[in-house]
């Protein structure tokens, strides 16, 4: 498959490189020219176990390339992943300016069917926003080109991102068409079918926030519990042992700090 990954931050770079490993032709896009030049030489801007080797192997195999030109990449790419940053605004919401810019460019330059996959961490309803933005640009052109939008949130951990991508607990895929679901199934064919959880788009978007919130809740709870233990003369690590041994709770993310 011919894939475009827009954004070469942690999520985008790991996603693009790992998908190239399975025989896809991947072009990773970023507006930072110096970064793109460095990546084209195989220089990775951060340390992630195994990533540099996979990049070098796929550059040499011709399956992976880096560019600042999204418009040209759209001529060939069948699927376009949006992995740009969505920093917090003052009021606590997510800044979707870069997501909007990518969606506008897709709408302006696409010539044939595209599956646009939103992998950035975005609020529920953002895939609808992407769809509307692309449709508005197509309308300005007077074009009626079919496209789909899918949600495919990331669950990568720094320091274990390559392993998390190649051996995930699950892959969440939010789609609303058979064509999009079929392409997502083909894309992740390197995984056992039961690992891919298909659902509607808004549930997929919500699953990311729900998972983040649950993990943060466990850590916050343990921090509060540690303070209570200190006041009462108990040892939080021993309390953790008593809690985590319960199979309904487990030890993961059950640490104060």
Secondary structure, DSSP 8 states (H G I E B T S, - for coil): -EEEEE--SHHHHHHHHHHHHTT-EEEEE-S-HHHHHHHHTT--SS--TTHHHHHHHHHHHT-EEEES-HHHHTTT-SEEEE-----B-TTS-B--HHHHHHHHHHHHH--S-EEEEE-S---TTHHHHHHHHHHHHHHHHT----EEEEE------TTSHHHHHHT-S-EEEE-SSHHHHHHHHHHTTTS-GGGEEEE-HHHHHHHHHHHHHHHHHHHHHHHHHHHHHHHHT--HHHHHHHHHTSTTT-STT----
